[in-house]
């Protein structure tokens, strides 16, 4: 959509009118006014009458110079986000209510080319998933920023500089440190094998003793699940939507990604089944469309879902009418657990805890593990075996009886 030619004050007035129409508070709008005051001053100083993308870029360049979004502090990132929101509204007549768009992490400096080549090499060699490639980009971006900030040429890199970088890693986050060290180790080996570095620094990367110990899944009792569902106000569109989404989690054990990704094509009303390709595993999953769930979805579709061409079942209540994302569902679950006043101080309280609760309920009903594995859509039985650790009744049966000892054993004196 080509943005219309518009004076800055008129554009801002339209933006605020739109924000009020979707029930944003004046307190929220004040934040935009404060940031845009700088923009107004910039345009006045440069005698610019009409706003567009070029003006946005010139303003941000004037305020921040040649910036790297991820190197900015929180306040400056906020300035970028709010400035981009104005151009986004001018172009689309909408304001994106979900998470702000991600700025791509771009590599610069002496290490940039070797990092890009390394990621491409590993991606082709190991057929890395998109998620794994993002891990590579994230961790090597941090190293690249360290190189640039300290004005180090990658070809002149010294062992002491590598060890200093490792020393500043956060020891309170062992999993993050473990992944970063592994990626760095492979990167330095690649640099040595491709004669970018004359020394193999992969050998000085310390090995840690980190082991990803699986934690006990957080679960909720049947009584707590009932309280959770009763906390939803089903007398409004949001409540109707949220209730249907919660039922899919607690009655079928669906992941948040699959609930949010559910489309009309996944529901076969005449056969009373839900069939979908799981986002996490890619495996096809077929589950019964229970009457309780079917009725809740119909109630939402008839009396709660906004009119939109989007084929996803669950849509934002206010404009723009787009699909609900997993982060939205996470916030929603935490909201209702708080409203229901369930004590979750020692338990996780996101969508996945509802999936764990469903598996726990199946175990209590003595459902065989292969059946649970199929219902949960696990890619292997090992994933299902993790739930045995929360099956206390079965674990008690494994306990060995401690033989009794003669009273003389306790009366003997220590030598």
VEXTI-921349 format. One record per residue (C-alpha): residue number from 0; residue in one letter; x, y, z. Coordinates in steps of 0.1 Angstrom, whole numbers, plus 2048, in hexadecimal, padded with zeros to 3 digits. Example, Ala and Ser with C-alpha at 12.3 -4.5 7.8 and 13.67 -1.06 7.14 Angstrom:
% residues 2
<nr 0 | rest A | xx 87B | yy 7D3 | zz 84E>;
<nr 1 | rest S | xx 889 | yy 7F5 | zz 847>;
END
This chain:
% residues 415
<nr 0 | rest X | xx 800 | yy 800 | zz 800>;
<nr 1 | rest X | xx 80F | yy 821 | zz 7F5>;
<nr 2 | rest X | xx 80E | yy 83B | zz 812>;
<nr 3 | rest X | xx 7FA | yy 85A | zz 80B>;
<nr 4 | rest X | xx 80B | yy 87C | zz 80C>;
<nr 5 | rest X | xx 804 | yy 889 | zz 82F>;
<nr 6 | rest X | xx 80F | yy 8A5 | zz 846>;
<nr 7 | rest X | xx 81E | yy 899 | zz 866>;
<nr 8 | rest X | xx 804 | yy 8A8 | zz 87E>;
<nr 9 | rest X | xx 7E7 | yy 89A | zz 869>;
<nr 10 | rest X | xx 7F8 | yy 878 | zz 86A>;
<nr 11 | rest X | xx 7FD | yy 879 | zz 88F>;
<nr 12 | rest X | xx 7D9 | yy 883 | zz 895>;
<nr 13 | rest X | xx 7CD | yy 866 | zz 87F>;
<nr 14 | rest X | xx 7E3 | yy 84E | zz 893>;
<nr 15 | rest X | xx 7D6 | yy 85A | zz 8B4>;
<nr 16 | rest X | xx 7B2 | yy 858 | zz 8A8>;
<nr 17 | rest X | xx 7B8 | yy 834 | zz 89D>;
<nr 18 | rest X | xx 7C9 | yy 82B | zz 8BE>;
<nr 19 | rest X | xx 7AB | yy 839 | zz 8D2>;
<nr 20 | rest X | xx 794 | yy 824 | zz 8BC>;
<nr 21 | rest X | xx 7A5 | yy 805 | zz 8C7>;
<nr 22 | rest X | xx 7A3 | yy 80F | zz 8EC>;
<nr 23 | rest X | xx 7C7 | yy 81A | zz 8F2>;
<nr 24 | rest X | xx 7C9 | yy 832 | zz 910>;
<nr 25 | rest X | xx 7D5 | yy 856 | zz 910>;
<nr 26 | rest X | xx 7F1 | yy 84B | zz 927>;
<nr 27 | rest X | xx 7FD | yy 833 | zz 90B>;
<nr 28 | rest X | xx 7FB | yy 84E | zz 8F1>;
<nr 29 | rest X | xx 80F | yy 866 | zz 906>;
<nr 30 | rest X | xx 82E | yy 850 | zz 900>;
<nr 31 | rest X | xx 82A | yy 854 | zz 8DA>;
<nr 32 | rest X | xx 826 | yy 87A | zz 8DD>;
<nr 33 | rest X | xx 846 | yy 87D | zz 8F2>;
<nr 34 | rest X | xx 85B | yy 86A | zz 8D8>;
<nr 35 | rest X | xx 84B | yy 87B | zz 8BA>;
<nr 36 | rest X | xx 853 | yy 89D | zz 8C8>;
<nr 37 | rest X | xx 877 | yy 898 | zz 8BD>;
<nr 38 | rest X | xx 86A | yy 88E | zz 89A>;
<nr 39 | rest X | xx 855 | yy 8AE | zz 898>;
<nr 40 | rest X | xx 873 | yy 8C3 | zz 8A1>;
<nr 41 | rest X | xx 889 | yy 8B1 | zz 888>;
<nr 42 | rest X | xx 870 | yy 8B7 | zz 86C>;
<nr 43 | rest X | xx 86B | yy 8DC | zz 875>;
<nr 44 | rest X | xx 891 | yy 8E2 | zz 876>;
<nr 45 | rest X | xx 895 | yy 8D2 | zz 854>;
<nr 46 | rest X | xx 875 | yy 8E2 | zz 846>;
<nr 47 | rest X | xx 865 | yy 8C1 | zz 83D>;
<nr 48 | rest X | xx 840 | yy 8C2 | zz 839>;
<nr 49 | rest X | xx 836 | yy 89E | zz 830>;
<nr 50 | rest X | xx 83F | yy 87E | zz 842>;
<nr 51 | rest X | xx 84A | yy 85E | zz 831>;
<nr 52 | rest X | xx 863 | yy 842 | zz 834>;
<nr 53 | rest X | xx 881 | yy 857 | zz 829>;
<nr 54 | rest X | xx 879 | yy 871 | zz 844>;
<nr 55 | rest X | xx 877 | yy 854 | zz 85E>;
<nr 56 | rest X | xx 89A | yy 848 | zz 854>;
<nr 57 | rest X | xx 8A9 | yy 86B | zz 853>;
<nr 58 | rest X | xx 89B | yy 872 | zz 876>;
<nr 59 | rest X | xx 8A8 | yy 852 | zz 885>;
<nr 60 | rest X | xx 8CA | yy 858 | zz 875>;
<nr 61 | rest X | xx 8CB | yy 87B | zz 883>;
<nr 62 | rest X | xx 8C2 | yy 86F | zz 8A6>;
<nr 63 | rest X | xx 8D6 | yy 84F | zz 8A7>;
<nr 64 | rest X | xx 8F0 | yy 850 | zz 88C>;
<nr 65 | rest X | xx 8F8 | yy 830 | zz 87A>;
<nr 66 | rest X | xx 8E9 | yy 819 | zz 894>;
<nr 67 | rest X | xx 8E6 | yy 7F4 | zz 89B>;
<nr 68 | rest X | xx 8C4 | yy 7EE | zz 8AA>;
<nr 69 | rest X | xx 8D0 | yy 7D3 | zz 8C2>;
<nr 70 | rest X | xx 8EC | yy 7E9 | zz 8CF>;
<nr 71 | rest X | xx 8D4 | yy 804 | zz 8D9>;
<nr 72 | rest X | xx 8C8 | yy 809 | zz 8FD>;
<nr 73 | rest X | xx 8A3 | yy 804 | zz 905>;
<nr 74 | rest X | xx 899 | yy 828 | zz 902>;
<nr 75 | rest X | xx 8A9 | yy 82C | zz 8DF>;
<nr 76 | rest X | xx 899 | yy 80B | zz 8D3>;
<nr 77 | rest X | xx 878 | yy 81A | zz 8DF>;
<nr 78 | rest X | xx 87E | yy 839 | zz 8C9>;
<nr 79 | rest X | xx 884 | yy 823 | zz 8AB>;
<nr 80 | rest X | xx 865 | yy 80E | zz 8B1>;
<nr 81 | rest X | xx 84E | yy 82C | zz 8B6>;
<nr 82 | rest X | xx 85C | yy 83E | zz 898>;
<nr 83 | rest X | xx 857 | yy 81F | zz 882>;
<nr 84 | rest X | xx 834 | yy 81C | zz 88F>;
<nr 85 | rest X | xx 82A | yy 83D | zz 880>;
<nr 86 | rest X | xx 836 | yy 833 | zz 85D>;
<nr 87 | rest X | xx 826 | yy 811 | zz 861>;
<nr 88 | rest X | xx 805 | yy 821 | zz 869>;
<nr 89 | rest X | xx 808 | yy 839 | zz 84B>;
<nr 90 | rest X | xx 80E | yy 81C | zz 834>;
<nr 91 | rest X | xx 7F4 | yy 804 | zz 841>;
<nr 92 | rest X | xx 7DB | yy 819 | zz 854>;
<nr 93 | rest X | xx 7E0 | yy 7FF | zz 870>;
<nr 94 | rest X | xx 7F6 | yy 7FC | zz 88F>;
<nr 95 | rest X | xx 805 | yy 7DA | zz 895>;
<nr 96 | rest X | xx 7FA | yy 7CF | zz 8B8>;
<nr 97 | rest X | xx 810 | yy 7B1 | zz 8BA>;
<nr 98 | rest X | xx 835 | yy 7B0 | zz 8C2>;
<nr 99 | rest X | xx 84A | yy 7CA | zz 8B0>;
<nr 100 | rest X | xx 85A | yy 7BE | zz 890>;
<nr 101 | rest X | xx 87C | yy 7B0 | zz 894>;
<nr 102 | rest X | xx 89A | yy 7C3 | zz 887>;
<nr 103 | rest X | xx 8B1 | yy 7AB | zz 875>;
<nr 104 | rest X | xx 8D2 | yy 7A5 | zz 886>;
<nr 105 | rest X | xx 8EC | yy 7B1 | zz 86C>;
<nr 106 | rest X | xx 910 | yy 7A8 | zz 86F>;
<nr 107 | rest X | xx 92A | yy 7C4 | zz 86A>;
<nr 108 | rest X | xx 94F | yy 7C7 | zz 86D>;
<nr 109 | rest X | xx 96C | yy 7B0 | zz 867>;
<nr 110 | rest X | xx 95B | yy 791 | zz 873>;
<nr 111 | rest X | xx 93B | yy 796 | zz 85F>;
<nr 112 | rest X | xx 943 | yy 783 | zz 83F>;
<nr 113 | rest X | xx 953 | yy 765 | zz 851>;
<nr 114 | rest X | xx 935 | yy 762 | zz 868>;
<nr 115 | rest X | xx 91C | yy 763 | zz 84B>;
<nr 116 | rest X | xx 931 | yy 749 | zz 838>;
<nr 117 | rest X | xx 933 | yy 733 | zz 858>;
<nr 118 | rest X | xx 90D | yy 733 | zz 85D>;
<nr 119 | rest X | xx 907 | yy 72B | zz 839>;
<nr 120 | rest X | xx 921 | yy 70F | zz 83A>;
<nr 121 | rest X | xx 911 | yy 6FF | zz 85A>;
<nr 122 | rest X | xx 8EE | yy 704 | zz 84C>;
<nr 123 | rest X | xx 8F6 | yy 6F0 | zz 82D>;
<nr 124 | rest X | xx 90C | yy 6D6 | zz 83E>;
<nr 125 | rest X | xx 8F3 | yy 6CE | zz 85A>;
<nr 126 | rest X | xx 8D3 | yy 6DA | zz 84A>;
<nr 127 | rest X | xx 8CC | yy 6F0 | zz 867>;
<nr 128 | rest X | xx 8A8 | yy 6FB | zz 86F>;
<nr 129 | rest X | xx 89E | yy 71F | zz 86D>;
<nr 130 | rest X | xx 89C | yy 71F | zz 893>;
<nr 131 | rest X | xx 8C0 | yy 712 | zz 897>;
<nr 132 | rest X | xx 8CD | yy 72C | zz 87E>;
<nr 133 | rest X | xx 8BE | yy 747 | zz 893>;
<nr 134 | rest X | xx 8D2 | yy 73A | zz 8B1>;
<nr 135 | rest X | xx 8F2 | yy 73C | zz 89C>;
<nr 136 | rest X | xx 8E9 | yy 760 | zz 892>;
<nr 137 | rest X | xx 8E0 | yy 76A | zz 8B5>;
<nr 138 | rest X | xx 900 | yy 75D | zz 8C6>;
<nr 139 | rest X | xx 918 | yy 767 | zz 8AA>;
<nr 140 | rest X | xx 909 | yy 789 | zz 8A8>;
<nr 141 | rest X | xx 913 | yy 78E | zz 8CD>;
<nr 142 | rest X | xx 937 | yy 784 | zz 8C5>;
<nr 143 | rest X | xx 938 | yy 79A | zz 8A6>;
<nr 144 | rest X | xx 92C | yy 7B8 | zz 8BB>;
<nr 145 | rest X | xx 948 | yy 7B0 | zz 8D4>;
<nr 146 | rest X | xx 961 | yy 7B0 | zz 8B8>;
<nr 147 | rest X | xx 955 | yy 7D1 | zz 8A9>;
<nr 148 | rest X | xx 951 | yy 7E3 | zz 8CB>;
<nr 149 | rest X | xx 974 | yy 7DB | zz 8D4>;
<nr 150 | rest X | xx 981 | yy 7E3 | zz 8B1>;
<nr 151 | rest X | xx 990 | yy 7C1 | zz 8AC>;
<nr 152 | rest X | xx 998 | yy 7B4 | zz 889>;
<nr 153 | rest X | xx 98E | yy 78F | zz 887>;
<nr 154 | rest X | xx 9AE | yy 786 | zz 876>;
<nr 155 | rest X | xx 9C2 | yy 795 | zz 892>;
<nr 156 | rest X | xx 9AE | yy 785 | zz 8AE>;
<nr 157 | rest X | xx 9C2 | yy 77A | zz 8CC>;
<nr 158 | rest X | xx 9BB | yy 75E | zz 8E4>;
<nr 159 | rest X | xx 9B8 | yy 776 | zz 901>;
<nr 160 | rest X | xx 99C | yy 789 | zz 8EF>;
<nr 161 | rest X | xx 989 | yy 769 | zz 8EA>;
<nr 162 | rest X | xx 98C | yy 760 | zz 90F>;
<nr 163 | rest X | xx 982 | yy 783 | zz 919>;
<nr 164 | rest X | xx 962 | yy 77F | zz 905>;
<nr 165 | rest X | xx 95B | yy 75E | zz 915>;
<nr 166 | rest X | xx 962 | yy 76C | zz 938>;
<nr 167 | rest X | xx 947 | yy 786 | zz 934>;
<nr 168 | rest X | xx 92C | yy 76C | zz 92C>;
<nr 169 | rest X | xx 910 | yy 76A | zz 946>;
<nr 170 | rest X | xx 917 | yy 74B | zz 95D>;
<nr 171 | rest X | xx 8F4 | yy 74F | zz 96B>;
<nr 172 | rest X | xx 8E7 | yy 743 | zz 949>;
<nr 173 | rest X | xx 8FA | yy 722 | zz 944>;
<nr 174 | rest X | xx 8E4 | yy 716 | zz 927>;
<nr 175 | rest X | xx 8EA | yy 736 | zz 913>;
<nr 176 | rest X | xx 910 | yy 734 | zz 91B>;
<nr 177 | rest X | xx 911 | yy 70F | zz 910>;
<nr 178 | rest X | xx 901 | yy 716 | zz 8EE>;
<nr 179 | rest X | xx 917 | yy 734 | zz 8E8>;
<nr 180 | rest X | xx 937 | yy 721 | zz 8F0>;
<nr 181 | rest X | xx 92D | yy 705 | zz 8D8>;
<nr 182 | rest X | xx 926 | yy 71C | zz 8BC>;
<nr 183 | rest X | xx 946 | yy 730 | zz 8C2>;
<nr 184 | rest X | xx 95A | yy 710 | zz 8C2>;
<nr 185 | rest X | xx 94D | yy 705 | zz 8A0>;
<nr 186 | rest X | xx 951 | yy 729 | zz 892>;
<nr 187 | rest X | xx 976 | yy 72B | zz 89D>;
<nr 188 | rest X | xx 97C | yy 708 | zz 88E>;
<nr 189 | rest X | xx 96D | yy 714 | zz 86D>;
<nr 190 | rest X | xx 984 | yy 733 | zz 86E>;
<nr 191 | rest X | xx 9A3 | yy 71E | zz 873>;
<nr 192 | rest X | xx 999 | yy 704 | zz 858>;
<nr 193 | rest X | xx 993 | yy 720 | zz 83F>;
<nr 194 | rest X | xx 9B4 | yy 731 | zz 847>;
<nr 195 | rest X | xx 9A3 | yy 751 | zz 854>;
<nr 196 | rest X | xx 9B5 | yy 74C | zz 875>;
<nr 197 | rest X | xx 9D7 | yy 73B | zz 878>;
<nr 198 | rest X | xx 9CF | yy 72E | zz 89B>;
<nr 199 | rest X | xx 9B3 | yy 716 | zz 8A4>;
<nr 200 | rest X | xx 9A2 | yy 729 | zz 8C0>;
<nr 201 | rest X | xx 987 | yy 70E | zz 8C3>;
<nr 202 | rest X | xx 9A0 | yy 6FB | zz 8D9>;
<nr 203 | rest X | xx 99F | yy 717 | zz 8F4>;
<nr 204 | rest X | xx 97A | yy 718 | zz 8F6>;
<nr 205 | rest X | xx 973 | yy 70A | zz 919>;
<nr 206 | rest X | xx 95D | yy 6EB | zz 91C>;
<nr 207 | rest X | xx 941 | yy 6EF | zz 935>;
<nr 208 | rest X | xx 92F | yy 6D5 | zz 949>;
<nr 209 | rest X | xx 90D | yy 6E2 | zz 940>;
<nr 210 | rest X | xx 8F3 | yy 6C7 | zz 93C>;
<nr 211 | rest X | xx 8D0 | yy 6CF | zz 932>;
<nr 212 | rest X | xx 8BE | yy 6C0 | zz 950>;
<nr 213 | rest X | xx 899 | yy 6BC | zz 948>;
<nr 214 | rest X | xx 883 | yy 6CC | zz 962>;
<nr 215 | rest X | xx 863 | yy 6BD | zz 970>;
<nr 216 | rest X | xx 846 | yy 6C9 | zz 95A>;
<nr 217 | rest X | xx 82F | yy 6E2 | zz 96B>;
<nr 218 | rest X | xx 80C | yy 6D4 | zz 96E>;
<nr 219 | rest X | xx 7EB | yy 6DE | zz 97C>;
<nr 220 | rest X | xx 7D0 | yy 6C8 | zz 98C>;
<nr 221 | rest X | xx 7AE | yy 6C2 | zz 97C>;
<nr 222 | rest X | xx 79F | yy 6D8 | zz 997>;
<nr 223 | rest X | xx 7B7 | yy 6F5 | zz 98F>;
<nr 224 | rest X | xx 7B0 | yy 6F1 | zz 969>;
<nr 225 | rest X | xx 78A | yy 6F4 | zz 971>;
<nr 226 | rest X | xx 791 | yy 714 | zz 985>;
<nr 227 | rest X | xx 7A6 | yy 722 | zz 969>;
<nr 228 | rest X | xx 78A | yy 71C | zz 94F>;
<nr 229 | rest X | xx 770 | yy 72B | zz 966>;
<nr 230 | rest X | xx 785 | yy 74B | zz 969>;
<nr 231 | rest X | xx 77E | yy 753 | zz 944>;
<nr 232 | rest X | xx 762 | yy 76C | zz 93E>;
<nr 233 | rest X | xx 750 | yy 75C | zz 920>;
<nr 234 | rest X | xx 738 | yy 779 | zz 91C>;
<nr 235 | rest X | xx 74E | yy 78D | zz 905>;
<nr 236 | rest X | xx 762 | yy 785 | zz 8E5>;
<nr 237 | rest X | xx 783 | yy 783 | zz 8F6>;
<nr 238 | rest X | xx 777 | yy 76B | zz 910>;
<nr 239 | rest X | xx 766 | yy 755 | zz 8F5>;
<nr 240 | rest X | xx 787 | yy 753 | zz 8E2>;
<nr 241 | rest X | xx 79D | yy 74D | zz 900>;
<nr 242 | rest X | xx 786 | yy 732 | zz 90E>;
<nr 243 | rest X | xx 788 | yy 71E | zz 8ED>;
<nr 244 | rest X | xx 7AE | yy 722 | zz 8EC>;
<nr 245 | rest X | xx 7B2 | yy 716 | zz 910>;
<nr 246 | rest X | xx 79C | yy 6F8 | zz 909>;
<nr 247 | rest X | xx 7B2 | yy 6ED | zz 8EC>;
<nr 248 | rest X | xx 7CF | yy 6EE | zz 904>;
<nr 249 | rest X | xx 7C0 | yy 6DD | zz 922>;
<nr 250 | rest X | xx 7AA | yy 6C3 | zz 911>;
<nr 251 | rest X | xx 7C0 | yy 6BA | zz 8F3>;
<nr 252 | rest X | xx 7E3 | yy 6C4 | zz 8FE>;
<nr 253 | rest X | xx 7EA | yy 6D9 | zz 8DF>;
<nr 254 | rest X | xx 808 | yy 6F0 | zz 8DF>;
<nr 255 | rest X | xx 803 | yy 715 | zz 8DF>;
<nr 256 | rest X | xx 813 | yy 717 | zz 8BC>;
<nr 257 | rest X | xx 7F9 | yy 6FF | zz 8AE>;
<nr 258 | rest X | xx 7DC | yy 70F | zz 8C0>;
<nr 259 | rest X | xx 7E5 | yy 731 | zz 8B2>;
<nr 260 | rest X | xx 7EC | yy 723 | zz 890>;
<nr 261 | rest X | xx 7CB | yy 710 | zz 88E>;
<nr 262 | rest X | xx 7B7 | yy 718 | zz 86E>;
<nr 263 | rest X | xx 795 | yy 710 | zz 862>;
<nr 264 | rest X | xx 7A4 | yy 6F5 | zz 84B>;
<nr 265 | rest X | xx 7B0 | yy 6E3 | zz 86A>;
<nr 266 | rest X | xx 78D | yy 6DD | zz 878>;
<nr 267 | rest X | xx 778 | yy 6C1 | zz 868>;
<nr 268 | rest X | xx 756 | yy 6C7 | zz 877>;
<nr 269 | rest X | xx 745 | yy 6AA | zz 864>;
<nr 270 | rest X | xx 75F | yy 691 | zz 872>;
<nr 271 | rest X | xx 763 | yy 6A2 | zz 894>;
<nr 272 | rest X | xx 789 | yy 6A4 | zz 892>;
<nr 273 | rest X | xx 7A5 | yy 6BD | zz 892>;
<nr 274 | rest X | xx 7C1 | yy 6B5 | zz 87B>;
<nr 275 | rest X | xx 7E1 | yy 6CA | zz 878>;
<nr 276 | rest X | xx 806 | yy 6C9 | zz 871>;
<nr 277 | rest X | xx 818 | yy 6D1 | zz 891>;
<nr 278 | rest X | xx 82D | yy 6F0 | zz 890>;
<nr 279 | rest X | xx 848 | yy 6E1 | zz 8A6>;
<nr 280 | rest X | xx 84C | yy 6BE | zz 897>;
<nr 281 | rest X | xx 83B | yy 6C1 | zz 874>;
<nr 282 | rest X | xx 829 | yy 6A1 | zz 87C>;
<nr 283 | rest X | xx 804 | yy 69E | zz 874>;
<nr 284 | rest X | xx 7EE | yy 69C | zz 893>;
<nr 285 | rest X | xx 7C9 | yy 692 | zz 893>;
<nr 286 | rest X | xx 7B5 | yy 697 | zz 8B2>;
<nr 287 | rest X | xx 78F | yy 695 | zz 8BB>;
<nr 288 | rest X | xx 77B | yy 6B5 | zz 8BA>;
<nr 289 | rest X | xx 76B | yy 6B0 | zz 8DC>;
<nr 290 | rest X | xx 748 | yy 6BF | zz 8DF>;
<nr 291 | rest X | xx 754 | yy 6D7 | zz 8FB>;
<nr 292 | rest X | xx 76F | yy 6E5 | zz 8E4>;
<nr 293 | rest X | xx 759 | yy 6E5 | zz 8C5>;
<nr 294 | rest X | xx 73D | yy 6F8 | zz 8D7>;
<nr 295 | rest X | xx 756 | yy 712 | zz 8E4>;
<nr 296 | rest X | xx 765 | yy 718 | zz 8C2>;
<nr 297 | rest X | xx 742 | yy 71C | zz 8B2>;
<nr 298 | rest X | xx 739 | yy 734 | zz 8CE>;
<nr 299 | rest X | xx 758 | yy 749 | zz 8C6>;
<nr 300 | rest X | xx 753 | yy 747 | zz 8A0>;
<nr 301 | rest X | xx 72F | yy 752 | zz 8A2>;
<nr 302 | rest X | xx 730 | yy 76C | zz 8BD>;
<nr 303 | rest X | xx 754 | yy 776 | zz 8C3>;
<nr 304 | rest X | xx 76B | yy 774 | zz 8A5>;
<nr 305 | rest X | xx 76F | yy 795 | zz 891>;
<nr 306 | rest X | xx 769 | yy 795 | zz 86C>;
<nr 307 | rest X | xx 78A | yy 790 | zz 859>;
<nr 308 | rest X | xx 798 | yy 77D | zz 83C>;
<nr 309 | rest X | xx 7B2 | yy 76D | zz 852>;
<nr 310 | rest X | xx 7AD | yy 747 | zz 852>;
<nr 311 | rest X | xx 7BA | yy 742 | zz 875>;
<nr 312 | rest X | xx 7A0 | yy 739 | zz 88E>;
<nr 313 | rest X | xx 7AC | yy 74F | zz 8AA>;
<nr 314 | rest X | xx 7AF | yy 774 | zz 8A3>;
<nr 315 | rest X | xx 7B7 | yy 794 | zz 8B7>;
<nr 316 | rest X | xx 799 | yy 7A4 | zz 8C6>;
<nr 317 | rest X | xx 7A3 | yy 7C7 | zz 8BB>;
<nr 318 | rest X | xx 7B0 | yy 7D3 | zz 899>;
<nr 319 | rest X | xx 7C4 | yy 7CA | zz 887>;
<nr 320 | rest X | xx 7B2 | yy 7A9 | zz 886>;
<nr 321 | rest X | xx 7CF | yy 791 | zz 883>;
<nr 322 | rest X | xx 7D7 | yy 76E | zz 891>;
<nr 323 | rest X | xx 7DF | yy 76A | zz 8B5>;
<nr 324 | rest X | xx 804 | yy 761 | zz 8BB>;
<nr 325 | rest X | xx 814 | yy 74A | zz 8D5>;
<nr 326 | rest X | xx 820 | yy 767 | zz 8E9>;
<nr 327 | rest X | xx 7FC | yy 774 | zz 8EB>;
<nr 328 | rest X | xx 7F0 | yy 752 | zz 8F7>;
<nr 329 | rest X | xx 80C | yy 751 | zz 911>;
<nr 330 | rest X | xx 800 | yy 772 | zz 91F>;
<nr 331 | rest X | xx 7DC | yy 767 | zz 91E>;
<nr 332 | rest X | xx 7E3 | yy 746 | zz 932>;
<nr 333 | rest X | xx 7F7 | yy 759 | zz 94C>;
<nr 334 | rest X | xx 7DB | yy 773 | zz 94F>;
<nr 335 | rest X | xx 7C1 | yy 758 | zz 957>;
<nr 336 | rest X | xx 7D7 | yy 745 | zz 96F>;
<nr 337 | rest X | xx 7DB | yy 766 | zz 982>;
<nr 338 | rest X | xx 7B6 | yy 76D | zz 981>;
<nr 339 | rest X | xx 7AE | yy 74A | zz 98E>;
<nr 340 | rest X | xx 7C6 | yy 74F | zz 9AB>;
<nr 341 | rest X | xx 7D6 | yy 72E | zz 9A6>;
<nr 342 | rest X | xx 7F6 | yy 72B | zz 9BA>;
<nr 343 | rest X | xx 811 | yy 727 | zz 99F>;
<nr 344 | rest X | xx 82F | yy 734 | zz 9B3>;
<nr 345 | rest X | xx 843 | yy 714 | zz 9AE>;
<nr 346 | rest X | xx 835 | yy 70C | zz 98B>;
<nr 347 | rest X | xx 837 | yy 71A | zz 968>;
<nr 348 | rest X | xx 816 | yy 72A | zz 95D>;
<nr 349 | rest X | xx 817 | yy 72C | zz 937>;
<nr 350 | rest X | xx 805 | yy 719 | zz 91C>;
<nr 351 | rest X | xx 81D | yy 6FB | zz 91D>;
<nr 352 | rest X | xx 814 | yy 6F5 | zz 942>;
<nr 353 | rest X | xx 7F0 | yy 6EE | zz 935>;
<nr 354 | rest X | xx 7FE | yy 6D5 | zz 91C>;
<nr 355 | rest X | xx 811 | yy 6C4 | zz 938>;
<nr 356 | rest X | xx 7F2 | yy 6C3 | zz 94E>;
<nr 357 | rest X | xx 7DF | yy 6B1 | zz 932>;
<nr 358 | rest X | xx 7FB | yy 697 | zz 930>;
<nr 359 | rest X | xx 7FA | yy 693 | zz 956>;
<nr 360 | rest X | xx 7D5 | yy 68D | zz 955>;
<nr 361 | rest X | xx 7DA | yy 672 | zz 93A>;
<nr 362 | rest X | xx 7F4 | yy 661 | zz 950>;
<nr 363 | rest X | xx 7DC | yy 661 | zz 96E>;
<nr 364 | rest X | xx 7C2 | yy 650 | zz 958>;
<nr 365 | rest X | xx 7DC | yy 634 | zz 951>;
<nr 366 | rest X | xx 7DC | yy 63C | zz 92C>;
<nr 367 | rest X | xx 7F9 | yy 628 | zz 91B>;
<nr 368 | rest X | xx 818 | yy 63C | zz 912>;
<nr 369 | rest X | xx 816 | yy 635 | zz 8EC>;
<nr 370 | rest X | xx 7F2 | yy 643 | zz 8EC>;
<nr 371 | rest X | xx 7FD | yy 662 | zz 900>;
<nr 372 | rest X | xx 81B | yy 667 | zz 8E8>;
<nr 373 | rest X | xx 803 | yy 666 | zz 8CA>;
<nr 374 | rest X | xx 7EA | yy 67E | zz 8DA>;
<nr 375 | rest X | xx 805 | yy 696 | zz 8E4>;
<nr 376 | rest X | xx 814 | yy 695 | zz 8C2>;
<nr 377 | rest X | xx 837 | yy 68D | zz 8CE>;
<nr 378 | rest X | xx 852 | yy 685 | zz 8B4>;
<nr 379 | rest X | xx 860 | yy 66A | zz 8CA>;
<nr 380 | rest X | xx 857 | yy 655 | zz 8E9>;
<nr 381 | rest X | xx 873 | yy 665 | zz 8FC>;
<nr 382 | rest X | xx 860 | yy 686 | zz 8FE>;
<nr 383 | rest X | xx 842 | yy 673 | zz 90D>;
<nr 384 | rest X | xx 859 | yy 661 | zz 926>;
<nr 385 | rest X | xx 860 | yy 682 | zz 937>;
<nr 386 | rest X | xx 83D | yy 682 | zz 944>;
<nr 387 | rest X | xx 843 | yy 662 | zz 958>;
<nr 388 | rest X | xx 857 | yy 678 | zz 970>;
<nr 389 | rest X | xx 837 | yy 689 | zz 97B>;
<nr 390 | rest X | xx 823 | yy 669 | zz 97E>;
<nr 391 | rest X | xx 827 | yy 665 | zz 9A4>;
<nr 392 | rest X | xx 80F | yy 647 | zz 9A7>;
<nr 393 | rest X | xx 824 | yy 633 | zz 98F>;
<nr 394 | rest X | xx 844 | yy 63E | zz 99F>;
<nr 395 | rest X | xx 838 | yy 632 | zz 9C1>;
<nr 396 | rest X | xx 833 | yy 60F | zz 9B2>;
<nr 397 | rest X | xx 858 | yy 60F | zz 9A9>;
<nr 398 | rest X | xx 863 | yy 616 | zz 9CC>;
<nr 399 | rest X | xx 875 | yy 5FA | zz 9DE>;
<nr 400 | rest X | xx 86B | yy 5F0 | zz A01>;
<nr 401 | rest X | xx 886 | yy 5F6 | zz A1B>;
<nr 402 | rest X | xx 88B | yy 5D7 | zz A2F>;
<nr 403 | rest X | xx 888 | yy 5DA | zz A55>;
<nr 404 | rest X | xx 8A6 | yy 5D6 | zz A6B>;
<nr 405 | rest X | xx 8AA | yy 5C5 | zz A8D>;
<nr 406 | rest X | xx 8A8 | yy 5DC | zz AAB>;
<nr 407 | rest X | xx 8CB | yy 5D1 | zz AB4>;
<nr 408 | rest X | xx 8D8 | yy 5E4 | zz A95>;
<nr 409 | rest X | xx 8CD | yy 605 | zz AA3>;
<nr 410 | rest X | xx 8DB | yy 5FD | zz AC6>;
<nr 411 | rest X | xx 8FE | yy 5F5 | zz ABB>;
<nr 412 | rest X | xx 919 | yy 60D | zz AC5>;
<nr 413 | rest X | xx 930 | yy 61F | zz AAC>;
<nr 414 | rest X | xx 954 | yy 615 | zz AAF>;
END
